[in-house]
Amino acid sequence: YETFFFCLRAPFPRNMIENSMFEEEPDVVDLAKETPVYPLDPDEVVYEPRSSRLLVRGLGENDLEEEEEDYESSARLLGMSFMNRSSNLRNTSSPYTRQAPSGFCSMPSPRALVIGVFVLVLAASIAMVVYFLPRCTFTKDGCHQANSSAEVIYPKSSTGELFPWTEMRLPMSVHPLRYDLLLHPNLTTMTFQGSVSITVTAEKETKVVVLHSTDMRIIKTSFQGKELKTLEYKPWQQIAIQLEEELRPGQQYIFTLDYSANLSSSYDGFYNSSYTDTAGIKRVLAATQFEPLAARKAFPCFDEPAFKATFSIKIKREDGYISLSNMRKSKTTPLASGLFQDEFETSVNMSTYLVAFIVANMSSVGRNVSETQVSVYAVPDKKDQTLYALDAAVKLLAFYNTFFGIKYPLSKLDLVAIPDFLAGAMENWGLITFREATLLIGNHSSTLDKQLVTSVIAHELAHQWFGNLVTMKWWNDLWLNEGFATYMQYMSIGKVFPELEIGNEFLSTRFQALAKDSLNSSHAVSAVANTPEQVAEMFDSVSYEKGASILVMLNSALPDGNFQKGIIAYLNKYKWSNAVNQDLWSTMSSVTSQSFDVVQMMSTWTLQKGFPLVTVTRDGPRVKLSQEQFLLAAEQPPDIDRHLWQIPLTYINNSCSNSSACKNLFILKEKTGKLQIAASVKWLKFNYKNEGFYVVDYGVDGWKTLIDALRNDVNVLLPEDRAVLINNIFALSRLGKVSFRQVLNLLDYISNETEAAPITEALVQLEDIYRLLDKRQDLGLVARMETYITDHFGTLMDSQSWEMETSVSKQTLRSALLETSCRLGRQNCRDKAMKLFNQWENSNGTKQIPGDLMRAVFSVAAQSDSGWKTLLSSYKMSLHDSEKRRMLEALASTPDVRKIVILHAGLQGSDIQTPELPRIVRAVCQNFGGYLFAWDFVKQNWIQFPIGSFSLQSIIMSTTSQFSTQLHLDEVRDFFSTLKDGSSQMRVVDEAMETIKLNLRWMEKNVETLRRWL
Ligand SMILES: [Zn+2]
């Protein structure tokens, strides 16, 4: 699925380097300085939890008392202890953790056996060696035993009988060919009845068919006119159909399963969603979200991406609703019961996670692109906001049809805005689902909103090729889907919508990927993903943004046009099928002309985590280059020296620096390398436009020549390259390679800077530090930092216009500057913001606030009691999602702790829809008074999002990444160590701990420098 913390974030300046990775949409921070500690009137806080949606720490009732003692806090005093703790949603959603705690090596005997068979039968040895062996090598115990023991131990099924399969992955003995699925959702009882007939072909003799199914009641399993017994093993979400006679290889068989289930209330599977329309009537609908592992919640199936099959779907619905699925509807039959049955054409061959269906009351607009009918659907109240998306989708589809040289293969493509949707968007083949905010554009929307919507559409459309047509074999290579879709989204927008100026956004996205990948908690692009939690965690910045970044790097190292040629060849070779990492590089290599080995080079970027720091030392015409891992770690791991990358280094110099024609290429394959340049060259700048995925240190002299050059004339480098220097020098300061004094030296040129990319990068970095100081309540330094920012950016802040502005880069620039300015409390900014707010309020909504300024304006307004109340009532009334989000962020940025009850509104999902909770938490955390409070809230309610999900990742990083004291480090560690639901195994927990340690270390090292130099 599209987490779209990435895409949602897209058009906005980056947030704090550590915590922005998982966020949906960072903004530049709340710098509110007040630290109110109001005694709270408990009567003001009255809420009833929506119990079905609550997911609390997986603790037994008895454990709770003790746990709660530990987490007693101000949040508790607010009356939050009512939170429902009985939900077992998490129990069911994360069974693997308890059963098989540490992945591959944890259940040695049966796995070893099965793997042996697997390797022989499939000859998938390359993948096995690459992905599985290293894991064992680095694991202390288990693997050796695995090899010596071959005894199979079957688990017990839910009825107590032995379950005839011992692997989390399904057996390869049968393959599905076709599913005939009939569904009848009941939107009154929130249940559904289903019947699925699965045609399979046997690959070898077997008396058991194992497939996925979870949270459903199997009523009857039929095979060749007989009823068969079905066993269930819940922890692995599998069922096994036991046969009396063996299936014969090469033969086809049909199994039919009748079942019933509840419509899910957790945003995955076949789930129910609701919204209130303009008439105040509550409306319900049912929709699906299957990626990665939830198709099995809607129908029994072989729920792994390599099991492609065709799907023929029928849906029974009431009058007054429509139903949609991947394919075009072929007919509708009225039934005796008064219901209608819609039947859809048989699908193309596809993976289960791409199947989708919706039953809802929706309106649409449509247009044709060659043979494809493109439609955009929304709830009737919002039909007028669908036209922009239709236009964007039509243009992008035409572009991709040409670019890939393979036509989109279905006769229709629907884009649907779902009112209550957790992911950002989901690329279901032919039926792409979106949040309303990522698809709808109203007359309140700014160009930045259009940039967001266009990005998400471009990303999802790219998936119709990368992901749908060619699918990764397994989730470990998720980046083949997500890295490519992310790359294509920026590339296509650059070509089709140049006015959206997407380049800066992509640059800042790649900076974020570097930040995330510099931590020891990062992982290789192609990484082990066995348990459902590990699969969920693959949807992160590494798969998306680093994946896209290394594609940019490869593209820039290849002769023009070769990259496109390579991906077309890859798509043609693997279409309708599955691929692994290696397949991509081999295909690329075979069709492109290059001076280096693509497979070897790119493997160093996909199979090991992290990225290199390249150090440049110059002695006249001789340039010495060396590489080491750029690793921000509280403790250096012992194997750090082992990492080596094949780096396509690019560089420019003072005689030619402003176009790609100036770019030179040098492949650094070894630890060190040498380069000859003319002795007359004054300065060198590496990593042209940050097309490479590495950081460069020029040494004291090298930095000095670059800084001098910029002070003389900022235009000696492109704005992107100036932003890269700013980004790299802050990164090096974090690493301890350059002093903070040098950082400030570079920033001295910034008073001559007027471009969005370098300015926003500098602000992001400075505010990062500012916020840490603020949270430490180091008031003296906070004041000096404010003065520093004002001295360097004040003139530019004051010269920004508050009128409507069409240029994207100007919007980006001014929104970053003005939000900072207002947060710093600069009177000029606050006055102008309040003036706009008052005009807007008094005009009854007819006088608009420019979309890019809403955040600044609303945040200032929300500081006052009356402004806050106005925003809250406007929030409830507004039909425009982009406007609503700005309001919500402003509401959550209040310095008044009493108003942070808004967190609970988000948790309940009544006035504020639950998927917005991560956004609220983040906004609260950026406020000084709020951030400790939010941490308490998280501990108390140990939120309802599934383990590993991006929402939970975002919430954890928002709440913890601004800690920089030992006390907080201990507290966070203690909290996670007490969790018994497997969530402490999450990668993001490591990331959170590491980030706090690094903050702590940075502060210890640099506070004195700051005192001296600021
Ligand atoms: Zn995607």
Residues whose N, C-alpha, C, O or C-beta is under 5 A from the ligand:
A	BS01	ZN	Y1 E2 E482 A485
